[in-house]
Amino acid sequence: MEDDFLNLMKCYTDDESYAKTCWSALKLKYSAASRHYHNLEHLAYMFRWLVTVKSEVKNLDAMLFAIYYHDSIYSTTRSDNEHQSALYFKKMISKTSFEAITEVMDLIEATKEHLLSDDNDTNILLDLDLAVLGEKPDNYLTYAKAIRKEYYIYPDFMYRKGRKKVLMNMLNLEAIYKTDFFKAQFETTAIKNLKAELKNL
C-alpha cells in the first residue's frame, strides 16, 4: 500500500521526502491503537474491491486519494470525522500539483450520509466503503465486533441505542448499495446481516 501511495504522489510532486512524510502521517493515523476497524486493513479491503470496478471510475486518482484519506480523521466522540478528514486531505495534498482537491473533498464528505449521488464515482466510493456489510455472516460478525471495540468508551446501553439508529438508517435507505455491481453482489446479504445484528442488540 505504501508503494502505491508513493507512486500516486510521484505523479504530482517531485519532493519524495514530502510524499513519504504524507504516507508516514497517514499510516500513523490509521494504525492508532483505538482503530479496530477503521484502519489500514479497511483501506486494503476497499482497494481489493476497487480492482473489480476500476474500469467504471471516471477519475481514478481522485478515487485513490479519497480512499486513502476518507477515514484519516476518526474519533468515536465526534460527528464531523468526514469533514475533518476532507480538510486534512486538503492540507496535505494542496502542497502538490494535484488539481482535483475539491472533487476528492466532496467524495470524502459523501461518506458521512451515504446517500445516492448523481456522480458515479461517489456511488462507487460509498459502495466500496460499505462492501463489508454484504460479507458472509462470520466476516460480518468480525466487523461488528471491531466496531464495538472502537466504541469501547460507551457502556452497552448507550452503544446499543446508537448502533440501532445507525443500522436502522442503513436499512431505511432506498438501497444500501448505489451501483448495479455492488447491489447484485451484496444487497441481499447485507440486509440479512444488518437485521441479524439489529435483532441481537
C-alpha positions in Angstrom: 0.0 0.0 0.0 2.9 2.4 0.8 4.4 1.9 -2.7 1.1 2.5 -4.3 0.6 5.7 -2.3 4.1 6.9 -3.2 3.6 6.2 -6.9 0.4 8.2 -6.8 2.2 11.1 -5.1 5.0 10.9 -7.6 2.6 12.0 -10.3 2.0 15.3 -8.5 5.2 16.1 -6.7 8.9 15.7 -7.2 9.5 16.0 -3.4 10.0 12.4 -2.5 10.6 13.3 1.1 7.3 15.1 1.4 5.5 12.2 -0.2 7.0 9.9 2.4 6.0 12.4 5.1 2.4 12.2 3.9 2.4 8.4 4.0 4.0 8.2 7.4 1.5 10.6 8.8 -1.4 8.7 7.2 -0.1 5.4 8.4 0.3 6.7 11.9 -3.4 7.8 12.0 -4.8 4.5 10.6 -2.5 2.5 12.9 -3.8 4.1 16.2 -4.5 1.5 18.9 -8.1 2.7 19.1 -8.7 1.7 15.5 -10.0 -1.9 15.3 -11.9 -1.5 12.0 -11.2 1.9 10.5 -7.5 1.0 9.9 -5.2 0.1 7.1 -6.9 -3.3 6.7 -10.1 -1.4 5.9 -8.3 0.5 3.2 -6.7 -2.6 1.7 -10.2 -4.2 1.6 -11.6 -1.3 -0.3 -8.6 -1.3 -2.8 -9.2 -5.0 -3.4 -12.8 -4.4 -4.5 -11.8 -1.3 -6.4 -9.9 -3.5 -8.9 -13.3 -5.1 -9.9 -14.9 -1.8 -10.8 -11.8 0.2 -11.8 -12.9 0.5 -15.5 -16.1 2.4 -14.4 -14.2 5.0 -12.4 -14.0 8.4 -14.1 -11.2 10.0 -12.1 -9.1 7.1 -10.7 -6.5 9.3 -8.9 -9.3 11.2 -7.2 -10.8 7.9 -6.1 -7.5 6.6 -4.8 -6.8 9.8 -2.8 -10.4 9.6 -1.4 -9.9 6.0 -0.2 -6.6 6.8 1.4 -7.9 9.9 3.3 -11.6 9.2 3.9 -11.1 7.9 7.4 -7.8 9.8 8.1 -9.5 11.6 11.0 -11.6 9.2 13.1 -12.8 9.7 16.6 -15.9 8.0 18.1 -16.6 11.1 20.2 -17.1 13.5 17.3 -19.6 13.8 14.5 -17.5 15.6 11.9 -14.9 13.0 11.1 -15.6 13.1 7.4 -15.4 16.9 7.2 -12.1 16.9 9.2 -10.7 14.1 7.0 -11.5 16.2 3.9 -9.8 19.2 5.4 -6.8 17.1 6.4 -6.5 15.8 2.8 -6.7 19.4 1.5 -4.0 20.4 3.9 -1.6 17.7 2.9 -2.2 17.5 -0.9 -2.5 21.2 -1.6 1.3 21.2 -1.5 1.3 19.1 -4.6 0.2 19.8 -8.2 -2.9 17.6 -7.8 -5.8 19.8 -9.0 -9.0 17.9 -8.1 -8.8 18.8 -4.4 -12.5 19.9 -4.2 -13.6 16.7 -6.0 -11.8 14.5 -3.5 -13.1 16.5 -0.6 -16.7 16.0 -1.9 -16.1 12.3 -2.2 -14.8 12.1 1.4 -17.7 14.2 2.7 -20.2 11.9 1.0 -19.1 9.0 3.2 -21.0 10.6 6.1 -24.6 10.2 4.9 -24.1 7.5 2.2 -26.8 9.0 0.0 -27.3 8.2 -3.7 -25.4 10.7 -5.8 -25.6 11.9 -9.4 -21.9 11.3 -9.6 -21.0 7.7 -10.3 -17.5 7.9 -8.7 -19.2 9.0 -5.5 -21.5 6.0 -5.6 -18.6 3.6 -6.2 -16.7 5.0 -3.2 -19.8 4.6 -1.0 -20.2 1.0 -2.1 -16.5 0.2 -1.5 -16.8 1.7 2.0 -19.8 -0.5 2.8 -18.9 -3.6 0.9 -18.1 -5.4 4.2 -21.8 -5.3 5.2 -22.5 -7.9 2.5 -19.8 -10.3 3.6 -20.6 -13.8 4.9 -22.2 -13.7 8.4 -18.9 -14.8 10.1 -17.0 -12.0 8.5 -19.8 -9.5 9.2 -19.7 -10.5 12.9 -15.9 -9.8 13.0 -16.6 -6.4 11.5 -19.4 -5.7 14.1 -17.2 -6.7 17.0 -14.4 -4.5 15.7 -16.8 -1.5 15.6 -17.9 -2.3 19.2 -14.3 -2.2 20.3 -13.9 1.2 18.7 -16.7 2.5 20.8 -15.4 0.9 24.0 -15.7 4.1 26.0 -19.5 3.8 25.8 -21.4 1.4 28.1 -23.6 -1.2 26.4 -26.9 0.5 26.8 -25.6 3.7 25.1 -23.8 1.7 22.4 -26.9 -0.4 21.6 -29.0 2.7 21.3 -26.6 4.4 18.9 -25.9 1.3 16.9 -29.6 0.6 16.4 -30.0 4.0 15.0 -27.1 3.5 12.6 -28.4 0.1 11.4 -32.0 1.4 11.0 -30.7 4.4 9.0 -29.0 2.0 6.6 -32.0 -0.3 6.3 -34.2 2.7 5.6 -32.2 3.7 2.6 -33.8 3.1 -0.7 -30.9 0.7 -1.3 -27.7 0.2 0.7 -25.6 -0.1 -2.4 -25.8 2.6 -5.2 -24.2 0.8 -8.1 -25.6 -2.2 -10.0 -22.4 -4.3 -9.4 -22.4 -4.0 -5.7 -26.2 -4.2 -5.4 -26.1 -7.5 -7.2 -23.1 -8.7 -5.2 -24.1 -7.7 -1.7 -27.5 -6.1 -1.2 -29.5 -9.2 -0.1 -26.8 -10.5 2.3 -26.2 -7.0 3.7 -29.8 -6.6 4.6 -29.8 -10.0 6.3 -26.6 -9.2 8.2 -28.0 -5.8 9.4 -31.3 -7.3 10.5 -29.5 -10.1 12.4 -27.3 -7.6 14.2 -30.3 -5.4 15.0 -32.1 -8.5 16.4 -29.1 -9.4 18.6 -28.9 -5.8 20.0 
